Amino acid sequence: MGYVLRVRLASFFAGAATASFAGLYLLYKDFKVAHDAISQQVIIKISKKEKKRREICALFCSLYVTHLAL
């Protein structure tokens, strides 16, 4: 009886450890996917702001050059 109980307990804990590892791995992969998605959105926002800043700078530079030519 003691041997069967030991084998059952060992089997239970092995299964619990495997399920725990699988769950943690799924959480890790979900975190990585979410992190990459948010990072991509931040990069797109920064590039849009940078593009707008460059357009404004180019406009003011052209106005300044036009003013100097007058």
C-alpha positions as CSV (number, residue, x, y, z in Angstrom):
1,M,0.0,0.0,0.0
2,G,2.8,2.4,0.8
3,Y,4.5,1.8,-2.6
4,V,1.2,2.6,-4.5
5,L,0.7,5.8,-2.5
6,R,4.2,6.9,-3.2
7,V,3.8,6.2,-6.9
8,R,0.5,8.0,-7.0
9,L,1.9,11.0,-5.2
10,A,5.0,11.2,-7.4
11,S,2.7,11.0,-10.5
12,F,0.5,13.7,-9.1
13,F,3.4,16.1,-8.4
14,A,5.0,15.3,-11.8
15,G,1.7,16.2,-13.5
16,A,1.3,19.3,-11.3
17,A,4.8,20.5,-12.2
18,T,4.2,19.9,-15.9
19,A,0.9,21.8,-15.8
20,S,2.6,24.6,-13.9
21,F,5.4,24.9,-16.4
22,A,3.0,24.9,-19.3
23,G,0.9,27.6,-17.7
24,L,3.9,29.8,-17.0
25,Y,5.2,29.3,-20.5
26,L,1.8,30.3,-21.9
27,L,1.8,33.4,-19.7
28,Y,5.3,34.3,-20.8
29,K,4.4,34.0,-24.5
30,D,1.3,36.1,-24.0
31,F,3.3,38.7,-22.2
32,K,5.9,38.8,-25.1
33,V,3.1,39.1,-27.7
34,A,1.5,42.0,-25.8
35,H,4.8,43.7,-25.2
36,D,5.8,43.5,-28.9
37,A,2.3,44.9,-29.9
38,I,2.6,47.8,-27.5
39,S,6.2,48.5,-28.6
40,Q,5.2,48.6,-32.2
41,Q,2.4,51.1,-31.4
42,V,4.9,53.3,-29.6
43,I,7.3,53.2,-32.5
44,I,4.5,54.1,-35.0
45,K,3.4,57.1,-32.8
46,I,7.0,58.3,-32.4
47,S,7.6,58.1,-36.2
48,K,4.4,59.9,-36.9
49,K,5.3,62.7,-34.5
50,E,8.8,62.9,-36.0
51,K,7.4,63.1,-39.5
52,K,5.1,65.9,-38.5
53,R,7.9,67.7,-36.7
54,R,10.1,67.5,-39.8
55,E,7.3,68.8,-42.0
56,I,6.8,71.8,-39.7
57,C,10.5,72.5,-39.6
58,A,10.8,72.3,-43.4
59,L,7.8,74.7,-43.7
60,F,9.4,77.2,-41.3
61,C,12.8,76.9,-42.9
62,S,11.3,77.6,-46.4
63,L,9.4,80.6,-45.0
64,Y,12.6,81.9,-43.4
65,V,14.5,81.5,-46.6
66,T,11.7,83.2,-48.5
67,H,11.8,86.1,-46.0
68,L,15.5,86.5,-46.4
69,A,15.2,86.6,-50.2
70,L,12.9,89.5,-50.0
